[in-house]
C-alpha cells in the first residue's frame, strides 16, 4: 500500500480505498437491513497474533470472527432490525447503526500505537520482522533469527528454513 501514489501513509491509503469500495456495500446492507461484521475495525493491524501470512486470520483471529458471528446471529433479526455493524475492539463487543452517513468503515489508525513510534511507519527492524512473520514464521523465531544474522533478512530466513 505504501507504494500507491497519493497522500498519507499506507493505512491512510487503505482507508481511502475502503471508503470508495465499502460505501456501496454498506448502502446495500442498509437497504436490506443486513448485519455486517465490521472486521476492519475489529482486527488490530498491529497485532501479529491475529494473522497468518500477514492477511489470513490466525486461530486467535478466527476466534474473534466466531464471536462476531455469534453476536450477530443472537442479536440481529432482519428484516425487523435495521442494518448494524458488529465489531469487537479491545475485547468489547459493540453494535453500531449502519444508517446512511452514521459511520465510515475504516481501519483504526492511532499513530501512538504504531510499532516503532512513528505515525504510519515501522522501524527498519520491525519491517524486517513483519516480512519474516509474513512468510509464516513465528514472531519470536523471526526476532531471534534476525538478531543472530546481524539484521540480515535473507540470512535470517535462510537460517529459519534450514531449522525447519
HUDAMO-V412199 format. One record per residue. N is the residue number from 1. OMEGA is omega in degrees with one decimal (* if undefined). BURIAL is 1 if it has 9 or more other ideal C-beta (glycine too) atoms within 8 Angstrom, else 0. D_FIRST is the distance of its C-alpha to the first C-alpha in Angstrom with 2 decimals. Layout:
n,omega,burial,d_first
N,OMEGA,BURIAL,D_FIRST
N,OMEGA,BURIAL,D_FIRST
//
This chain:
n,omega,burial,d_first
1,-176.4,0,0.00
2,-179.1,0,3.79
3,177.8,0,5.41
4,179.9,0,5.49
5,176.1,0,8.92
6,-176.9,0,10.30
7,173.9,0,11.48
8,177.5,0,10.32
9,-174.7,1,8.22
10,179.2,0,4.97
11,177.6,1,7.73
12,178.4,1,9.31
13,177.7,1,6.77
14,178.1,1,6.80
15,177.6,1,10.48
16,177.9,1,11.07
17,-178.4,0,10.06
18,178.0,1,12.25
19,-178.7,1,15.01
20,-176.9,0,15.44
21,-172.7,0,15.40
22,177.4,1,17.27
23,178.3,1,19.76
24,178.3,0,21.87
25,179.2,1,21.68
26,176.3,1,23.03
27,178.7,1,25.61
28,178.8,1,26.82
29,179.5,1,27.09
30,-177.7,1,29.07
31,-179.5,0,31.39
32,177.4,0,32.15
33,-176.0,1,32.38
34,170.4,1,29.99
35,178.8,1,28.69
36,173.9,1,24.91
37,-175.5,1,23.43
38,-177.7,1,20.84
39,179.9,1,18.62
40,179.9,1,15.48
41,177.5,1,17.90
42,180.0,1,19.96
43,176.3,1,17.59
44,-176.1,0,16.86
45,179.9,0,13.38
46,179.3,0,15.22
47,-178.8,0,18.09
48,-177.7,0,17.88
49,-179.5,0,21.10
50,-171.8,1,19.61
51,166.8,1,17.54
52,177.0,0,18.45
53,175.2,0,16.13
54,-173.9,0,13.13
55,-178.3,0,13.26
56,177.7,0,16.96
57,173.7,1,19.28
58,175.7,1,21.75
59,178.3,0,25.39
60,177.8,1,24.73
61,177.1,1,21.90
62,176.7,1,24.32
63,177.5,0,27.00
64,178.7,1,24.93
65,179.8,1,24.36
66,177.7,0,28.09
67,179.4,1,29.12
68,178.3,1,27.23
69,-179.7,1,28.81
70,179.5,0,32.18
71,-179.1,1,31.93
72,179.3,1,31.06
73,-178.4,0,33.89
74,-170.9,0,36.35
75,-171.4,1,35.63
76,178.9,1,34.50
77,177.2,0,37.35
78,7.8,1,36.22
79,-179.1,0,37.73
80,-176.3,0,39.47
81,175.6,1,36.38
82,178.9,0,33.92
83,-179.0,1,30.27
84,173.0,1,28.71
85,178.6,1,25.47
86,-179.5,1,26.24
87,176.5,1,24.19
88,176.8,1,24.76
89,-179.9,1,23.80
90,175.6,0,25.40
91,-178.3,0,27.91
92,177.1,0,29.04
93,-179.9,1,28.99
94,176.3,0,28.83
95,-179.3,0,29.28
96,178.1,1,28.08
97,175.1,1,29.38
98,176.5,1,27.28
99,-177.6,0,29.45
100,177.6,0,27.98
101,-175.9,0,26.35
102,-178.3,0,26.91
103,170.7,0,23.39
104,-179.0,0,19.72
105,-176.9,1,17.57
106,-179.8,1,14.75
107,176.5,1,13.52
108,-177.7,0,15.86
109,178.4,1,14.52
110,-176.5,0,17.47
111,-178.7,0,16.81
112,-179.1,0,20.12
113,-179.0,0,19.06
114,176.5,1,16.02
115,-177.5,0,17.32
116,173.2,0,18.35
117,-179.2,0,19.38
118,-177.8,1,17.04
119,172.8,0,15.03
120,178.4,1,11.32
121,179.0,0,11.91
122,174.2,1,13.72
123,179.1,1,16.77
124,179.7,0,16.97
125,179.8,0,19.01
126,177.1,1,16.71
127,180.0,1,13.77
128,178.9,1,16.43
129,178.4,1,17.76
130,-179.8,1,14.53
131,-179.3,1,14.18
132,176.6,1,17.86
133,178.0,1,17.83
134,177.1,0,15.15
135,176.2,0,17.84
136,179.6,0,20.23
137,177.6,1,22.20
138,-178.1,0,23.43
139,-178.8,1,22.08
140,177.9,0,25.63
141,179.2,1,26.09
142,179.6,1,22.86
143,-178.8,1,24.00
144,-179.3,0,27.49
145,179.5,1,26.61
146,178.0,1,24.36
147,-179.0,0,27.23
148,-179.6,0,29.79
149,-179.5,1,27.94
150,178.1,0,27.80
151,179.7,1,24.01
152,-175.7,0,23.67
153,-177.9,1,20.87
154,179.1,0,22.50
155,178.4,1,25.89
156,179.4,1,24.72
157,178.5,1,23.33
158,178.7,0,26.56
159,179.3,1,28.65
160,179.1,1,26.99
161,-179.6,0,27.49
162,178.6,0,31.08
163,-176.7,0,31.80
164,*,0,30.78
//
